[in-house]
């Protein structure tokens, strides 16, 4: 028996996924900048460069599952 999430049409999954993706990016950005500017974080330029490069790439790993769910083809009725 398929789950109720797989019965959502692709169009609705994309709409829901778009809003989830926007919320995730905003929350992740706030968290990454807050941690990057925290007083316990070393203020050396090289350390900050490495941090922001890693933080700038790391957001995509959790998002790949959302994108895969959004792109899943509709199941025939």
PDB file of N, CA, C, O and CB in Angstrom:
ATOM      1  N   UNK A   1       0.849  -1.180   0.000  1.00  0.00           N
ATOM      2  CA  UNK A   1       0.000   0.000   0.000  1.00  0.00           C
ATOM      3  C   UNK A   1       0.893   1.240   0.000  1.00  0.00           C
ATOM      4  O   UNK A   1       1.711   1.398   0.906  1.00  0.00           O
ATOM      5  CB  UNK A   1      -0.965   0.000   1.228  1.00  0.00           C
ATOM      6  N   UNK A   2       0.758   2.121  -0.987  1.00  0.00           N
ATOM      7  CA  UNK A   2       1.609   3.310  -1.048  1.00  0.00           C
ATOM      8  C   UNK A   2       1.250   4.289   0.057  1.00  0.00           C
ATOM      9  O   UNK A   2       0.106   4.359   0.506  1.00  0.00           O
ATOM     10  CB  UNK A   2       1.486   3.991  -2.413  1.00  0.00           C
ATOM     11  N   UNK A   3       2.255   5.041   0.483  1.00  0.00           N
ATOM     12  CA  UNK A   3       2.014   6.030   1.521  1.00  0.00           C
ATOM     13  C   UNK A   3       1.214   7.193   0.947  1.00  0.00           C
ATOM     14  O   UNK A   3       1.152   7.381  -0.268  1.00  0.00           O
ATOM     15  CB  UNK A   3       3.345   6.529   2.124  1.00  0.00           C
ATOM     16  N   UNK A   4       0.602   7.968   1.838  1.00  0.00           N
ATOM     17  CA  UNK A   4      -0.218   9.094   1.387  1.00  0.00           C
ATOM     18  C   UNK A   4       0.638  10.165   0.709  1.00  0.00           C
ATOM     19  O   UNK A   4       0.144  10.890  -0.154  1.00  0.00           O
ATOM     20  CB  UNK A   4      -0.983   9.703   2.569  1.00  0.00           C
ATOM     21  N   UNK A   5       1.907  10.273   1.087  1.00  0.00           N
ATOM     22  CA  UNK A   5       2.788  11.274   0.476  1.00  0.00           C
ATOM     23  C   UNK A   5       3.057  10.952  -0.986  1.00  0.00           C
ATOM     24  O   UNK A   5       3.217  11.864  -1.797  1.00  0.00           O
ATOM     25  CB  UNK A   5       4.112  11.362   1.241  1.00  0.00           C
ATOM     26  N   UNK A   6       3.109   9.673  -1.336  1.00  0.00           N
ATOM     27  CA  UNK A   6       3.379   9.318  -2.722  1.00  0.00           C
ATOM     28  C   UNK A   6       2.147   9.515  -3.598  1.00  0.00           C
ATOM     29  O   UNK A   6       2.258   9.514  -4.824  1.00  0.00           O
ATOM     30  CB  UNK A   6       3.859   7.879  -2.811  1.00  0.00           C
ATOM     31  N   UNK A   7       0.975   9.682  -2.988  1.00  0.00           N
ATOM     32  CA  UNK A   7      -0.234   9.910  -3.756  1.00  0.00           C
ATOM     33  C   UNK A   7      -0.432  11.382  -4.103  1.00  0.00           C
ATOM     34  O   UNK A   7      -1.351  11.716  -4.851  1.00  0.00           O
ATOM     35  CB  UNK A   7      -1.426   9.400  -2.995  1.00  0.00           C
ATOM     36  N   UNK A   8       0.396  12.249  -3.584  1.00  0.00           N
ATOM     37  CA  UNK A   8       0.290  13.657  -3.937  1.00  0.00           C
ATOM     38  C   UNK A   8       0.721  13.838  -5.388  1.00  0.00           C
ATOM     39  O   UNK A   8       1.728  13.271  -5.812  1.00  0.00           O
ATOM     40  CB  UNK A   8       1.150  14.537  -2.988  1.00  0.00           C
ATOM     41  N   UNK A   9      -0.028  14.616  -6.142  1.00  0.00           N
ATOM     42  CA  UNK A   9       0.404  14.859  -7.515  1.00  0.00           C
ATOM     43  C   UNK A   9       1.695  15.672  -7.547  1.00  0.00           C
ATOM     44  O   UNK A   9       1.979  16.441  -6.629  1.00  0.00           O
ATOM     45  CB  UNK A   9      -0.694  15.583  -8.300  1.00  0.00           C
ATOM     46  N   UNK A  10       2.467  15.494  -8.604  1.00  0.00           N
ATOM     47  CA  UNK A  10       3.758  16.165  -8.710  1.00  0.00           C
ATOM     48  C   UNK A  10       3.612  17.675  -8.569  1.00  0.00           C
ATOM     49  O   UNK A  10       4.447  18.322  -7.937  1.00  0.00           O
ATOM     50  CB  UNK A  10       4.423  15.826 -10.041  1.00  0.00           C
ATOM     51  N   UNK A  11       2.584  18.228  -9.140  1.00  0.00           N
ATOM     52  CA  UNK A  11       2.387  19.680  -9.072  1.00  0.00           C
ATOM     53  C   UNK A  11       2.258  20.154  -7.614  1.00  0.00           C
ATOM     54  O   UNK A  11       2.833  21.176  -7.242  1.00  0.00           O
ATOM     55  CB  UNK A  11       1.130  20.087  -9.875  1.00  0.00           C
ATOM     56  N   UNK A  12       1.511  19.418  -6.802  1.00  0.00           N
ATOM     57  CA  UNK A  12       1.350  19.774  -5.395  1.00  0.00           C
ATOM     58  C   UNK A  12       2.650  19.537  -4.629  1.00  0.00           C
ATOM     59  O   UNK A  12       3.012  20.333  -3.763  1.00  0.00           O
ATOM     60  CB  UNK A  12       0.201  18.967  -4.762  1.00  0.00           C
ATOM     61  N   UNK A  13       3.357  18.445  -4.941  1.00  0.00           N
ATOM     62  CA  UNK A  13       4.650  18.188  -4.290  1.00  0.00           C
ATOM     63  C   UNK A  13       5.630  19.315  -4.587  1.00  0.00           C
ATOM     64  O   UNK A  13       6.382  19.730  -3.705  1.00  0.00           O
ATOM     65  CB  UNK A  13       5.238  16.838  -4.756  1.00  0.00           C
ATOM     66  N   UNK A  14       5.627  19.816  -5.824  1.00  0.00           N
ATOM     67  CA  UNK A  14       6.526  20.913  -6.170  1.00  0.00           C
ATOM     68  C   UNK A  14       6.154  22.198  -5.440  1.00  0.00           C
ATOM     69  O   UNK A  14       7.037  22.946  -5.021  1.00  0.00           O
ATOM     70  CB  UNK A  14       6.511  21.150  -7.673  1.00  0.00           C
ATOM     71  N   UNK A  15       4.870  22.460  -5.284  1.00  0.00           N
ATOM     72  CA  UNK A  15       4.432  23.650  -4.556  1.00  0.00           C
ATOM     73  C   UNK A  15       4.856  23.567  -3.091  1.00  0.00           C
ATOM     74  O   UNK A  15       5.426  24.513  -2.546  1.00  0.00           O
ATOM     75  CB  UNK A  15       2.903  23.817  -4.661  1.00  0.00           C
ATOM     76  N   UNK A  16       4.573  22.432  -2.464  1.00  0.00           N
ATOM     77  CA  UNK A  16       4.956  22.236  -1.059  1.00  0.00           C
ATOM     78  C   UNK A  16       6.475  22.279  -0.925  1.00  0.00           C
ATOM     79  O   UNK A  16       7.003  22.919  -0.017  1.00  0.00           O
ATOM     80  CB  UNK A  16       4.404  20.887  -0.516  1.00  0.00           C
ATOM     81  N   UNK A  17       7.161  21.610  -1.812  1.00  0.00           N
ATOM     82  CA  UNK A  17       8.625  21.571  -1.772  1.00  0.00           C
ATOM     83  C   UNK A  17       9.249  22.941  -1.953  1.00  0.00           C
ATOM     84  O   UNK A  17      10.269  23.244  -1.333  1.00  0.00           O
ATOM     85  CB  UNK A  17       9.146  20.640  -2.835  1.00  0.00           C
ATOM     86  N   UNK A  18       8.652  23.773  -2.793  1.00  0.00           N
ATOM     87  CA  UNK A  18       9.179  25.124  -3.004  1.00  0.00           C
ATOM     88  C   UNK A  18       9.130  25.927  -1.713  1.00  0.00           C
ATOM     89  O   UNK A  18      10.101  26.591  -1.352  1.00  0.00           O
ATOM     90  CB  UNK A  18       8.390  25.848  -4.105  1.00  0.00           C
ATOM     91  N   UNK A  19       8.000  25.864  -1.020  1.00  0.00           N
ATOM     92  CA  UNK A  19       7.895  26.600   0.242  1.00  0.00           C
ATOM     93  C   UNK A  19       8.813  26.021   1.311  1.00  0.00           C
ATOM     94  O   UNK A  19       9.406  26.770   2.087  1.00  0.00           O
ATOM     95  CB  UNK A  19       6.454  26.590   0.740  1.00  0.00           C
ATOM     96  N   UNK A  20       8.936  24.697   1.360  1.00  0.00           N
ATOM     97  CA  UNK A  20       9.869  24.081   2.311  1.00  0.00           C
ATOM     98  C   UNK A  20      11.315  24.462   1.996  1.00  0.00           C
ATOM     99  O   UNK A  20      12.108  24.723   2.901  1.00  0.00           O
ATOM    100  CB  UNK A  20       9.714  22.553   2.295  1.00  0.00           C
ATOM    101  N   UNK A  21      11.647  24.492   0.720  1.00  0.00           N
ATOM    102  CA  UNK A  21      12.996  24.856   0.303  1.00  0.00           C
ATOM    103  C   UNK A  21      13.320  26.304   0.675  1.00  0.00           C
ATOM    104  O   UNK A  21      14.412  26.594   1.162  1.00  0.00           O
ATOM    105  CB  UNK A  21      13.158  24.652  -1.205  1.00  0.00           C
ATOM    106  N   UNK A  22      12.377  27.200   0.446  1.00  0.00           N
ATOM    107  CA  UNK A  22      12.606  28.610   0.813  1.00  0.00           C
ATOM    108  C   UNK A  22      12.770  28.761   2.322  1.00  0.00           C
ATOM    109  O   UNK A  22      13.647  29.493   2.782  1.00  0.00           O
ATOM    110  CB  UNK A  22      11.440  29.494   0.320  1.00  0.00           C
ATOM    111  N   UNK A  23      11.930  28.071   3.092  1.00  0.00           N
ATOM    112  CA  UNK A  23      12.038  28.139   4.555  1.00  0.00           C
ATOM    113  C   UNK A  23      13.376  27.565   5.024  1.00  0.00           C
ATOM    114  O   UNK A  23      14.015  28.124   5.915  1.00  0.00           O
ATOM    115  CB  UNK A  23      10.868  27.376   5.221  1.00  0.00           C
ATOM    116  N   UNK A  24      13.799  26.450   4.424  1.00  0.00           N
ATOM    117  CA  UNK A  24      15.071  25.823   4.784  1.00  0.00           C
ATOM    118  C   UNK A  24      16.241  26.760   4.497  1.00  0.00           C
ATOM    119  O   UNK A  24      17.127  26.925   5.336  1.00  0.00           O
ATOM    120  CB  UNK A  24      15.252  24.503   4.022  1.00  0.00           C
ATOM    121  N   UNK A  25      16.246  27.372   3.312  1.00  0.00           N
ATOM    122  CA  UNK A  25      17.360  28.245   2.942  1.00  0.00           C
ATOM    123  C   UNK A  25      17.435  29.455   3.872  1.00  0.00           C
ATOM    124  O   UNK A  25      18.525  29.856   4.280  1.00  0.00           O
ATOM    125  CB  UNK A  25      17.218  28.707   1.482  1.00  0.00           C
ATOM    126  N   UNK A  26      16.300  30.027   4.203  1.00  0.00           N
ATOM    127  CA  UNK A  26      16.299  31.179   5.120  1.00  0.00           C
ATOM    128  C   UNK A  26      16.806  30.759   6.492  1.00  0.00           C
ATOM    129  O   UNK A  26      17.671  31.425   7.061  1.00  0.00           O
ATOM    130  CB  UNK A  26      14.878  31.788   5.239  1.00  0.00           C
ATOM    131  N   UNK A  27      16.276  29.660   7.032  1.00  0.00           N
ATOM    132  CA  UNK A  27      16.704  29.201   8.361  1.00  0.00           C
ATOM    133  C   UNK A  27      18.181  28.818   8.367  1.00  0.00           C
ATOM    134  O   UNK A  27      18.904  29.148   9.307  1.00  0.00           O
ATOM    135  CB  UNK A  27      15.854  28.005   8.812  1.00  0.00           C
ATOM    136  N   UNK A  28      18.628  28.126   7.330  1.00  0.00           N
ATOM    137  CA  UNK A  28      20.029  27.705   7.249  1.00  0.00           C
ATOM    138  C   UNK A  28      20.955  28.918   7.146  1.00  0.00           C
ATOM    139  O   UNK A  28      22.012  28.948   7.776  1.00  0.00           O
ATOM    140  CB  UNK A  28      20.242  26.770   6.043  1.00  0.00           C
ATOM    141  N   UNK A  29      20.564  29.904   6.364  1.00  0.00           N
ATOM    142  CA  UNK A  29      21.382  31.105   6.215  1.00  0.00           C
ATOM    143  C   UNK A  29      21.510  31.848   7.531  1.00  0.00           C
ATOM    144  O   UNK A  29      22.603  32.276   7.904  1.00  0.00           O
ATOM    145  CB  UNK A  29      20.792  32.024   5.154  1.00  0.00           C
ATOM    146  N   UNK A  30      20.397  32.003   8.235  1.00  0.00           N
ATOM    147  CA  UNK A  30      20.439  32.683   9.542  1.00  0.00           C
ATOM    148  C   UNK A  30      21.345  31.921  10.499  1.00  0.00           C
ATOM    149  O   UNK A  30      22.160  32.524  11.197  1.00  0.00           O
ATOM    150  CB  UNK A  30      19.013  32.813  10.144  1.00  0.00           C
ATOM    151  N   UNK A  31      21.209  30.608  10.534  1.00  0.00           N
ATOM    152  CA  UNK A  31      22.044  29.799  11.426  1.00  0.00           C
ATOM    153  C   UNK A  31      23.521  29.881  11.038  1.00  0.00           C
ATOM    154  O   UNK A  31      24.378  30.048  11.906  1.00  0.00           O
ATOM    155  CB  UNK A  31      21.580  28.339  11.406  1.00  0.00           C
ATOM    156  N   UNK A  32      23.824  29.764   9.746  1.00  0.00           N
ATOM    157  CA  UNK A  32      25.215  29.790   9.297  1.00  0.00           C
ATOM    158  C   UNK A  32      25.870  31.139   9.579  1.00  0.00           C
ATOM    159  O   UNK A  32      27.020  31.187  10.015  1.00  0.00           O
ATOM    160  CB  UNK A  32      25.294  29.475   7.805  1.00  0.00           C
ATOM    161  N   UNK A  33      25.162  32.218   9.341  1.00  0.00           N
ATOM    162  CA  UNK A  33      25.724  33.552   9.598  1.00  0.00           C
ATOM    163  C   UNK A  33      25.860  33.790  11.094  1.00  0.00           C
ATOM    164  O   UNK A  33      26.844  34.378  11.542  1.00  0.00           O
ATOM    165  CB  UNK A  33      24.842  34.651   8.962  1.00  0.00           C
ATOM    166  N   UNK A  34      24.882  33.340  11.868  1.00  0.00           N
ATOM    167  CA  UNK A  34      24.964  33.494  13.318  1.00  0.00           C
ATOM    168  C   UNK A  34      26.170  32.743  13.876  1.00  0.00           C
ATOM    169  O   UNK A  34      26.904  33.275  14.708  1.00  0.00           O
ATOM    170  CB  UNK A  34      23.673  32.995  13.985  1.00  0.00           C
ATOM    171  N   UNK A  35      26.375  31.509  13.420  1.00  0.00           N
ATOM    172  CA  UNK A  35      27.541  30.750  13.882  1.00  0.00           C
ATOM    173  C   UNK A  35      28.844  31.361  13.357  1.00  0.00           C
ATOM    174  O   UNK A  35      29.854  31.376  14.061  1.00  0.00           O
ATOM    175  CB  UNK A  35      27.431  29.282  13.436  1.00  0.00           C
ATOM    176  N   UNK A  36      28.819  31.855  12.140  1.00  0.00           N
ATOM    177  CA  UNK A  36      30.029  32.432  11.553  1.00  0.00           C
ATOM    178  C   UNK A  36      30.473  33.721  12.214  1.00  0.00           C
ATOM    179  O   UNK A  36      31.659  34.051  12.206  1.00  0.00           O
ATOM    180  CB  UNK A  36      29.813  32.681  10.105  1.00  0.00           C
ATOM    181  N   UNK A  37      29.537  34.443  12.780  1.00  0.00           N
ATOM    182  CA  UNK A  37      29.882  35.713  13.436  1.00  0.00           C
ATOM    183  C   UNK A  37      29.914  35.593  14.955  1.00  0.00           C
ATOM    184  O   UNK A  37      30.102  36.596  15.644  1.00  0.00           O
ATOM    185  CB  UNK A  37      28.889  36.793  13.036  1.00  0.00           C
ATOM    186  N   UNK A  38      29.736  34.400  15.486  1.00  0.00           N
ATOM    187  CA  UNK A  38      29.745  34.198  16.940  1.00  0.00           C
ATOM    188  C   UNK A  38      31.121  34.500  17.510  1.00  0.00           C
ATOM    189  O   UNK A  38      32.141  34.325  16.844  1.00  0.00           O
ATOM    190  CB  UNK A  38      29.328  32.757  17.294  1.00  0.00           C
ATOM    191  N   UNK A  39      31.128  34.949  18.737  1.00  0.00           N
ATOM    192  CA  UNK A  39      32.391  35.349  19.367  1.00  0.00           C
ATOM    193  C   UNK A  39      33.306  34.154  19.638  1.00  0.00           C
ATOM    194  O   UNK A  39      34.522  34.329  19.719  1.00  0.00           O
ATOM    195  CB  UNK A  39      32.111  36.087  20.672  1.00  0.00           C
ATOM    196  N   UNK A  40      32.759  32.950  19.780  1.00  0.00           N
ATOM    197  CA  UNK A  40      33.608  31.785  20.027  1.00  0.00           C
ATOM    198  C   UNK A  40      34.269  31.276  18.750  1.00  0.00           C
ATOM    199  O   UNK A  40      35.185  30.456  18.809  1.00  0.00           O
ATOM    200  CB  UNK A  40      32.794  30.673  20.661  1.00  0.00           C
ATOM    201  N   UNK A  41      33.810  31.754  17.601  1.00  0.00           N
ATOM    202  CA  UNK A  41      34.354  31.334  16.315  1.00  0.00           C
ATOM    203  C   UNK A  41      35.608  32.156  16.029  1.00  0.00           C
ATOM    204  O   UNK A  41      35.567  33.378  16.165  1.00  0.00           O
ATOM    205  CB  UNK A  41      33.298  31.500  15.171  1.00  0.00           C
ATOM    206  N   UNK A  42      36.729  31.528  15.636  1.00  0.00           N
ATOM    207  CA  UNK A  42      37.952  32.290  15.365  1.00  0.00           C
ATOM    208  C   UNK A  42      37.723  33.362  14.294  1.00  0.00           C
ATOM    209  O   UNK A  42      37.078  33.100  13.279  1.00  0.00           O
ATOM    210  CB  UNK A  42      39.077  31.345  14.926  1.00  0.00           C
ATOM    211  N   UNK A  43      38.245  34.545  14.521  1.00  0.00           N
ATOM    212  CA  UNK A  43      38.028  35.668  13.614  1.00  0.00           C
ATOM    213  C   UNK A  43      39.136  35.801  12.569  1.00  0.00           C
ATOM    214  O   UNK A  43      39.308  36.870  11.983  1.00  0.00           O
ATOM    215  CB  UNK A  43      37.919  36.952  14.407  1.00  0.00           C
ATOM    216  N   UNK A  44      39.878  34.741  12.336  1.00  0.00           N
ATOM    217  CA  UNK A  44      40.927  34.752  11.333  1.00  0.00           C
ATOM    218  C   UNK A  44      40.301  34.611   9.948  1.00  0.00           C
ATOM    219  O   UNK A  44      39.354  33.845   9.771  1.00  0.00           O
ATOM    220  CB  UNK A  44      41.952  33.621  11.595  1.00  0.00           C
ATOM    221  N   UNK A  45      40.821  35.339   8.972  1.00  0.00           N
ATOM    222  CA  UNK A  45      40.252  35.366   7.631  1.00  0.00           C
ATOM    223  C   UNK A  45      40.257  33.981   6.982  1.00  0.00           C
ATOM    224  O   UNK A  45      39.275  33.599   6.346  1.00  0.00           O
ATOM    225  CB  UNK A  45      41.018  36.350   6.761  1.00  0.00           C
ATOM    226  N   UNK A  46      41.331  33.237   7.130  1.00  0.00           N
ATOM    227  CA  UNK A  46      41.425  31.910   6.508  1.00  0.00           C
ATOM    228  C   UNK A  46      40.397  30.952   7.109  1.00  0.00           C
ATOM    229  O   UNK A  46      39.785  30.169   6.383  1.00  0.00           O
ATOM    230  CB  UNK A  46      42.846  31.336   6.677  1.00  0.00           C
ATOM    231  N   UNK A  47      40.203  31.008   8.421  1.00  0.00           N
ATOM    232  CA  UNK A  47      39.232  30.144   9.086  1.00  0.00           C
ATOM    233  C   UNK A  47      37.815  30.498   8.623  1.00  0.00           C
ATOM    234  O   UNK A  47      37.005  29.612   8.348  1.00  0.00           O
ATOM    235  CB  UNK A  47      39.351  30.274  10.628  1.00  0.00           C
ATOM    236  N   UNK A  48      37.526  31.788   8.541  1.00  0.00           N
ATOM    237  CA  UNK A  48      36.210  32.216   8.082  1.00  0.00           C
ATOM    238  C   UNK A  48      35.971  31.828   6.619  1.00  0.00           C
ATOM    239  O   UNK A  48      34.864  31.437   6.250  1.00  0.00           O
ATOM    240  CB  UNK A  48      36.060  33.728   8.256  1.00  0.00           C
ATOM    241  N   UNK A  49      37.000  31.935   5.801  1.00  0.00           N
ATOM    242  CA  UNK A  49      36.866  31.552   4.405  1.00  0.00           C
ATOM    243  C   UNK A  49      36.502  30.076   4.282  1.00  0.00           C
ATOM    244  O   UNK A  49      35.586  29.719   3.540  1.00  0.00           O
ATOM    245  CB  UNK A  49      38.161  31.846   3.645  1.00  0.00           C
ATOM    246  N   UNK A  50      37.212  29.226   5.003  1.00  0.00           N
ATOM    247  CA  UNK A  50      36.921  27.791   4.970  1.00  0.00           C
ATOM    248  C   UNK A  50      35.511  27.530   5.506  1.00  0.00           C
ATOM    249  O   UNK A  50      34.766  26.736   4.931  1.00  0.00           O
ATOM    250  CB  UNK A  50      37.971  27.000   5.798  1.00  0.00           C
ATOM    251  N   UNK A  51      35.148  28.190   6.595  1.00  0.00           N
ATOM    252  CA  UNK A  51      33.818  27.991   7.178  1.00  0.00           C
ATOM    253  C   UNK A  51      32.726  28.349   6.177  1.00  0.00           C
ATOM    254  O   UNK A  51      31.797  27.570   5.968  1.00  0.00           O
ATOM    255  CB  UNK A  51      33.658  28.829   8.454  1.00  0.00           C
ATOM    256  N   UNK A  52      32.831  29.519   5.559  1.00  0.00           N
ATOM    257  CA  UNK A  52      31.771  29.959   4.656  1.00  0.00           C
ATOM    258  C   UNK A  52      31.728  29.146   3.357  1.00  0.00           C
ATOM    259  O   UNK A  52      30.658  28.978   2.772  1.00  0.00           O
ATOM    260  CB  UNK A  52      31.953  31.427   4.333  1.00  0.00           C
ATOM    261  N   UNK A  53      32.865  28.648   2.907  1.00  0.00           N
ATOM    262  CA  UNK A  53      32.860  27.764   1.737  1.00  0.00           C
ATOM    263  C   UNK A  53      32.139  26.458   2.086  1.00  0.00           C
ATOM    264  O   UNK A  53      31.293  25.994   1.322  1.00  0.00           O
ATOM    265  CB  UNK A  53      34.317  27.476   1.252  1.00  0.00           C
ATOM    266  N   UNK A  54      32.470  25.875   3.224  1.00  0.00           N
ATOM    267  CA  UNK A  54      31.815  24.627   3.645  1.00  0.00           C
ATOM    268  C   UNK A  54      30.332  24.867   3.913  1.00  0.00           C
ATOM    269  O   UNK A  54      29.488  24.079   3.485  1.00  0.00           O
ATOM    270  CB  UNK A  54      32.499  24.050   4.909  1.00  0.00           C
ATOM    271  N   UNK A  55      30.012  25.948   4.617  1.00  0.00           N
ATOM    272  CA  UNK A  55      28.611  26.251   4.910  1.00  0.00           C
ATOM    273  C   UNK A  55      27.833  26.563   3.631  1.00  0.00           C
ATOM    274  O   UNK A  55      26.643  26.259   3.539  1.00  0.00           O
ATOM    275  CB  UNK A  55      28.516  27.432   5.886  1.00  0.00           C
ATOM    276  N   UNK A  56      28.484  27.156   2.666  1.00  0.00           N
ATOM    277  CA  UNK A  56      27.824  27.476   1.410  1.00  0.00           C
ATOM    278  C   UNK A  56      27.517  26.266   0.557  1.00  0.00           C
ATOM    279  O   UNK A  56      26.632  26.316  -0.296  1.00  0.00           O
ATOM    280  CB  UNK A  56      28.659  28.417   0.634  1.00  0.00           C
ATOM    281  N   UNK A  57      28.235  25.184   0.775  1.00  0.00           N
ATOM    282  CA  UNK A  57      28.010  23.950   0.018  1.00  0.00           C
ATOM    283  C   UNK A  57      27.152  22.956   0.803  1.00  0.00           C
ATOM    284  O   UNK A  57      26.401  22.184   0.208  1.00  0.00           O
ATOM    285  CB  UNK A  57      29.349  23.305  -0.351  1.00  0.00           C
ATOM    286  N   UNK A  58      27.258  22.971   2.117  1.00  0.00           N
ATOM    287  CA  UNK A  58      26.628  21.947   2.961  1.00  0.00           C
ATOM    288  C   UNK A  58      25.102  21.970   2.943  1.00  0.00           C
ATOM    289  O   UNK A  58      24.475  20.953   3.237  1.00  0.00           O
ATOM    290  CB  UNK A  58      27.097  22.110   4.370  1.00  0.00           C
ATOM    291  N   UNK A  59      24.494  23.099   2.607  1.00  0.00           N
ATOM    292  CA  UNK A  59      23.032  23.176   2.639  1.00  0.00           C
ATOM    293  C   UNK A  59      22.379  22.251   1.620  1.00  0.00           C
ATOM    294  O   UNK A  59      21.226  21.856   1.794  1.00  0.00           O
ATOM    295  CB  UNK A  59      22.583  24.600   2.391  1.00  0.00           C
ATOM    296  N   UNK A  60      23.099  21.902   0.561  1.00  0.00           N
ATOM    297  CA  UNK A  60      22.484  21.131  -0.519  1.00  0.00           C
ATOM    298  C   UNK A  60      22.291  19.658  -0.145  1.00  0.00           C
ATOM    299  O   UNK A  60      21.409  19.001  -0.699  1.00  0.00           O
ATOM    300  CB  UNK A  60      23.334  21.234  -1.775  1.00  0.00           C
ATOM    301  N   UNK A  61      23.090  19.129   0.776  1.00  0.00           N
ATOM    302  CA  UNK A  61      22.987  17.709   1.098  1.00  0.00           C
ATOM    303  C   UNK A  61      21.621  17.325   1.681  1.00  0.00           C
ATOM    304  O   UNK A  61      21.059  16.322   1.243  1.00  0.00           O
ATOM    305  CB  UNK A  61      24.076  17.332   2.073  1.00  0.00           C
ATOM    306  N   UNK A  62      21.061  18.059   2.636  1.00  0.00           N
ATOM    307  CA  UNK A  62      19.704  17.712   3.085  1.00  0.00           C
ATOM    308  C   UNK A  62      18.639  18.007   2.021  1.00  0.00           C
ATOM    309  O   UNK A  62      17.595  17.355   1.990  1.00  0.00           O
ATOM    310  CB  UNK A  62      19.371  18.475   4.365  1.00  0.00           C
ATOM    311  N   UNK A  63      18.899  18.975   1.164  1.00  0.00           N
ATOM    312  CA  UNK A  63      17.915  19.387   0.166  1.00  0.00           C
ATOM    313  C   UNK A  63      17.766  18.348  -0.946  1.00  0.00           C
ATOM    314  O   UNK A  63      16.726  18.300  -1.603  1.00  0.00           O
ATOM    315  CB  UNK A  63      18.308  20.733  -0.431  1.00  0.00           C
ATOM    316  N   UNK A  64      18.769  17.531  -1.162  1.00  0.00           N
ATOM    317  CA  UNK A  64      18.688  16.559  -2.260  1.00  0.00           C
ATOM    318  C   UNK A  64      17.526  15.590  -2.060  1.00  0.00           C
ATOM    319  O   UNK A  64      16.929  15.138  -3.037  1.00  0.00           O
ATOM    320  CB  UNK A  64      20.003  15.777  -2.379  1.00  0.00           C
ATOM    321  N   UNK A  65      17.198  15.265  -0.821  1.00  0.00           N
ATOM    322  CA  UNK A  65      16.074  14.364  -0.570  1.00  0.00           C
ATOM    323  C   UNK A  65      14.746  15.052  -0.874  1.00  0.00           C
ATOM    324  O   UNK A  65      13.824  14.426  -1.399  1.00  0.00           O
ATOM    325  CB  UNK A  65      16.094  13.874   0.886  1.00  0.00           C
ATOM    326  N   UNK A  66      14.651  16.320  -0.550  1.00  0.00           N
ATOM    327  CA  UNK A  66      13.453  17.090  -0.875  1.00  0.00           C
ATOM    328  C   UNK A  66      13.286  17.207  -2.387  1.00  0.00           C
ATOM    329  O   UNK A  66      12.182  17.040  -2.903  1.00  0.00           O
ATOM    330  CB  UNK A  66      13.518  18.487  -0.235  1.00  0.00           C
ATOM    331  N   UNK A  67      14.363  17.490  -3.092  1.00  0.00           N
ATOM    332  CA  UNK A  67      14.293  17.610  -4.542  1.00  0.00           C
ATOM    333  C   UNK A  67      13.927  16.279  -5.197  1.00  0.00           C
ATOM    334  O   UNK A  67      13.169  16.250  -6.166  1.00  0.00           O
ATOM    335  CB  UNK A  67      15.622  18.114  -5.091  1.00  0.00           C
ATOM    336  N   UNK A  68      14.456  15.196  -4.678  1.00  0.00           N
ATOM    337  CA  UNK A  68      14.116  13.876  -5.219  1.00  0.00           C
ATOM    338  C   UNK A  68      12.632  13.579  -5.005  1.00  0.00           C
ATOM    339  O   UNK A  68      11.978  13.022  -5.887  1.00  0.00           O
ATOM    340  CB  UNK A  68      14.982  12.778  -4.559  1.00  0.00           C
ATOM    341  N   UNK A  69      12.103  13.946  -3.843  1.00  0.00           N
ATOM    342  CA  UNK A  69      10.687  13.752  -3.568  1.00  0.00           C
ATOM    343  C   UNK A  69       9.828  14.605  -4.502  1.00  0.00           C
ATOM    344  O   UNK A  69       8.799  14.147  -5.000  1.00  0.00           O
ATOM    345  CB  UNK A  69      10.378  14.088  -2.104  1.00  0.00           C
ATOM    346  N   UNK A  70      10.248  15.827  -4.733  1.00  0.00           N
ATOM    347  CA  UNK A  70       9.499  16.727  -5.603  1.00  0.00           C
ATOM    348  C   UNK A  70       9.473  16.222  -7.047  1.00  0.00           C
ATOM    349  O   UNK A  70       8.474  16.407  -7.743  1.00  0.00           O
ATOM    350  CB  UNK A  70      10.102  18.128  -5.551  1.00  0.00           C
ATOM    351  N   UNK A  71      10.538  15.598  -7.498  1.00  0.00           N
ATOM    352  CA  UNK A  71      10.660  15.165  -8.894  1.00  0.00           C
ATOM    353  C   UNK A  71      10.158  13.751  -9.157  1.00  0.00           C
ATOM    354  O   UNK A  71      10.159  13.287 -10.297  1.00  0.00           O
ATOM    355  CB  UNK A  71      12.084  15.257  -9.319  1.00  0.00           C
ATOM    356  N   UNK A  72       9.731  13.069  -8.099  1.00  0.00           N
ATOM    357  CA  UNK A  72       9.256  11.700  -8.269  1.00  0.00           C
ATOM    358  C   UNK A  72       8.045  11.697  -9.195  1.00  0.00           C
ATOM    359  O   UNK A  72       7.120  12.480  -8.984  1.00  0.00           O
ATOM    360  CB  UNK A  72       8.903  11.062  -6.900  1.00  0.00           C
ATOM    361  N   UNK A  73       8.022  10.844 -10.209  1.00  0.00           N
ATOM    362  CA  UNK A  73       6.881  10.845 -11.135  1.00  0.00           C
ATOM    363  C   UNK A  73       5.590  10.405 -10.448  1.00  0.00           C
ATOM    364  O   UNK A  73       5.603   9.653  -9.474  1.00  0.00           O
ATOM    365  CB  UNK A  73       7.168   9.930 -12.327  1.00  0.00           C
ATOM    366  N   UNK A  74       4.492  10.893 -10.983  1.00  0.00           N
ATOM    367  CA  UNK A  74       3.184  10.491 -10.450  1.00  0.00           C
ATOM    368  C   UNK A  74       2.975   9.002 -10.689  1.00  0.00           C
ATOM    369  O   UNK A  74       3.358   8.462 -11.727  1.00  0.00           O
ATOM    370  CB  UNK A  74       2.035  11.315 -11.105  1.00  0.00           C
ATOM    371  N   UNK A  75       2.358   8.350  -9.704  1.00  0.00           N
ATOM    372  CA  UNK A  75       2.033   6.937  -9.865  1.00  0.00           C
ATOM    373  C   UNK A  75       0.693   6.825 -10.578  1.00  0.00           C
ATOM    374  O   UNK A  75      -0.237   7.572 -10.271  1.00  0.00           O
ATOM    375  CB  UNK A  75       1.996   6.204  -8.490  1.00  0.00           C
ATOM    376  N   UNK A  76       0.586   5.907 -11.518  1.00  0.00           N
ATOM    377  CA  UNK A  76      -0.707   5.754 -12.205  1.00  0.00           C
ATOM    378  C   UNK A  76      -1.777   5.266 -11.242  1.00  0.00           C
ATOM    379  O   UNK A  76      -1.511   4.464 -10.346  1.00  0.00           O
ATOM    380  CB  UNK A  76      -0.582   4.777 -13.389  1.00  0.00           C
ATOM    381  N   UNK A  77      -2.960   5.753 -11.437  1.00  0.00           N
ATOM    382  CA  UNK A  77      -4.082   5.418 -10.536  1.00  0.00           C
ATOM    383  C   UNK A  77      -4.567   4.003 -10.700  1.00  0.00           C
ATOM    384  O   UNK A  77      -5.499   3.587 -10.011  1.00  0.00           O
ATOM    385  CB  UNK A  77      -5.232   6.354 -10.764  1.00  0.00           C
TER     386      UNK A  77
END
